[in-house]
Amino acid sequence: MKSAIHDASARQHSGGPSPVAGRGGNRHERARKPVLSEIEAEIAGLLDRSTPELRLAWLEFRRAGPPLGLSRDLLIRALADELQQRVHRRPSRALRRRLQILAGASDKATMAVDPGLVLKAGTTLVRQWRGHTHTVLVHNDGFEHEGQRYRSLTAIAERITEAHWSGPRFFGLTKRARALAGAKAGR
């Protein structure tokens, strides 16, 4: 008996229904998505397949072999995830990973610059550092400090402090910098 996972690629390449379309070839069938229990059955069937069969299914879905050393358990989990994604049409794995990274950075207030913050040309940034006032003029294509042009605020912050600094943080443009400034003002 062939599994639906094994047949998925063949149907895809032949122009037949998608791997998650209903059984049979009747194009007039009303339901295009399989019943949830059908997907659950396919996922449960993964446990009964041999490791070489799982590797072949991976190859058919991903068009490349699984990474060396990937355990049988992880193969099963990845194939189950692939089936679920095809049924529910989830965002790609890369997009989900990027969203998780952004959410984590936002929660920890480590995001370099607020994504909504856009510095308009003509804006002046002012920062006191060791008794000296530093003024930066924002241009469309960079920044100007003491008559010199720079591509980034970080380059200016490093020149001023002679150490590696995040330019947006140095000039108080991040959430963390604003929080620290608020805490110092409250002392």
Contacts in CASP RR format, 6 or more apart in sequence:
PFRMAT RR
TARGET T0000
AUTHOR 0000-0000-0000
METHOD contacts of the structure
MODEL  1
MKSAIHDASARQHSGGPSPVAGRGGNRHERARKPVLSEIEAEIAGLLDRS
TPELRLAWLEFRRAGPPLGLSRDLLIRALADELQQRVHRRPSRALRRRLQ
ILAGASDKATMAVDPGLVLKAGTTLVRQWRGHTHTVLVHNDGFEHEGQRY
RSLTAIAERITEAHWSGPRFFGLTKRARALAGAKAGR
3 42 0 8 1.000
3 45 0 8 1.000
3 49 0 8 1.000
3 53 0 8 1.000
3 57 0 8 1.000
4 19 0 8 1.000
4 42 0 8 1.000
5 19 0 8 1.000
5 42 0 8 1.000
5 46 0 8 1.000
5 57 0 8 1.000
5 60 0 8 1.000
5 61 0 8 1.000
5 79 0 8 1.000
5 83 0 8 1.000
6 53 0 8 1.000
6 56 0 8 1.000
6 57 0 8 1.000
6 60 0 8 1.000
7 19 0 8 1.000
8 19 0 8 1.000
8 57 0 8 1.000
8 60 0 8 1.000
8 61 0 8 1.000
9 19 0 8 1.000
9 60 0 8 1.000
9 61 0 8 1.000
10 60 0 8 1.000
11 17 0 8 1.000
11 18 0 8 1.000
11 19 0 8 1.000
11 21 0 8 1.000
12 18 0 8 1.000
12 19 0 8 1.000
16 25 0 8 1.000
17 24 0 8 1.000
17 25 0 8 1.000
17 32 0 8 1.000
18 86 0 8 1.000
19 83 0 8 1.000
19 86 0 8 1.000
20 33 0 8 1.000
20 34 0 8 1.000
20 39 0 8 1.000
20 83 0 8 1.000
20 86 0 8 1.000
20 87 0 8 1.000
21 32 0 8 1.000
21 33 0 8 1.000
21 34 0 8 1.000
22 29 0 8 1.000
22 31 0 8 1.000
22 32 0 8 1.000
22 33 0 8 1.000
22 34 0 8 1.000
22 38 0 8 1.000
23 34 0 8 1.000
23 38 0 8 1.000
33 87 0 8 1.000
34 87 0 8 1.000
39 83 0 8 1.000
39 84 0 8 1.000
39 87 0 8 1.000
42 83 0 8 1.000
43 80 0 8 1.000
43 83 0 8 1.000
43 84 0 8 1.000
46 54 0 8 1.000
46 76 0 8 1.000
46 79 0 8 1.000
46 80 0 8 1.000
47 76 0 8 1.000
49 57 0 8 1.000
51 72 0 8 1.000
51 75 0 8 1.000
54 72 0 8 1.000
54 75 0 8 1.000
54 76 0 8 1.000
54 79 0 8 1.000
55 65 0 8 1.000
55 66 0 8 1.000
55 75 0 8 1.000
57 79 0 8 1.000
58 65 0 8 1.000
58 66 0 8 1.000
58 75 0 8 1.000
58 78 0 8 1.000
58 79 0 8 1.000
59 65 0 8 1.000
59 66 0 8 1.000
61 79 0 8 1.000
61 82 0 8 1.000
62 82 0 8 1.000
66 75 0 8 1.000
66 78 0 8 1.000
70 78 0 8 1.000
84 90 0 8 1.000
90 96 0 8 1.000
91 99 0 8 1.000
102 111 0 8 1.000
104 110 0 8 1.000
105 111 0 8 1.000
109 174 0 8 1.000
109 175 0 8 1.000
109 176 0 8 1.000
109 179 0 8 1.000
110 176 0 8 1.000
111 174 0 8 1.000
111 175 0 8 1.000
112 166 0 8 1.000
112 168 0 8 1.000
112 169 0 8 1.000
112 174 0 8 1.000
113 168 0 8 1.000
113 173 0 8 1.000
113 174 0 8 1.000
114 173 0 8 1.000
114 174 0 8 1.000
114 175 0 8 1.000
117 173 0 8 1.000
119 125 0 8 1.000
119 138 0 8 1.000
119 173 0 8 1.000
120 138 0 8 1.000
121 138 0 8 1.000
121 139 0 8 1.000
121 140 0 8 1.000
122 137 0 8 1.000
122 138 0 8 1.000
122 139 0 8 1.000
123 137 0 8 1.000
123 138 0 8 1.000
124 135 0 8 1.000
124 136 0 8 1.000
124 137 0 8 1.000
124 138 0 8 1.000
125 135 0 8 1.000
125 136 0 8 1.000
125 138 0 8 1.000
125 153 0 8 1.000
125 171 0 8 1.000
125 173 0 8 1.000
126 133 0 8 1.000
126 134 0 8 1.000
126 135 0 8 1.000
126 136 0 8 1.000
127 133 0 8 1.000
127 134 0 8 1.000
127 136 0 8 1.000
127 160 0 8 1.000
127 170 0 8 1.000
127 171 0 8 1.000
127 172 0 8 1.000
128 134 0 8 1.000
129 160 0 8 1.000
129 161 0 8 1.000
134 145 0 8 1.000
134 146 0 8 1.000
134 156 0 8 1.000
134 160 0 8 1.000
135 145 0 8 1.000
136 143 0 8 1.000
136 144 0 8 1.000
136 145 0 8 1.000
136 153 0 8 1.000
136 156 0 8 1.000
136 171 0 8 1.000
137 143 0 8 1.000
137 144 0 8 1.000
137 145 0 8 1.000
139 149 0 8 1.000
142 149 0 8 1.000
142 150 0 8 1.000
142 151 0 8 1.000
142 152 0 8 1.000
143 149 0 8 1.000
143 150 0 8 1.000
143 151 0 8 1.000
143 152 0 8 1.000
143 153 0 8 1.000
143 156 0 8 1.000
144 150 0 8 1.000
145 156 0 8 1.000
145 159 0 8 1.000
145 160 0 8 1.000
150 156 0 8 1.000
150 159 0 8 1.000
152 167 0 8 1.000
153 167 0 8 1.000
153 168 0 8 1.000
153 170 0 8 1.000
153 171 0 8 1.000
153 173 0 8 1.000
154 165 0 8 1.000
154 166 0 8 1.000
154 167 0 8 1.000
154 168 0 8 1.000
154 170 0 8 1.000
156 167 0 8 1.000
157 165 0 8 1.000
157 166 0 8 1.000
157 167 0 8 1.000
157 169 0 8 1.000
157 170 0 8 1.000
157 171 0 8 1.000
158 164 0 8 1.000
158 165 0 8 1.000
160 170 0 8 1.000
161 170 0 8 1.000
166 174 0 8 1.000
167 173 0 8 1.000
168 174 0 8 1.000
168 177 0 8 1.000
169 176 0 8 1.000
169 177 0 8 1.000
170 177 0 8 1.000
171 177 0 8 1.000
172 178 0 8 1.000
172 181 0 8 1.000
END
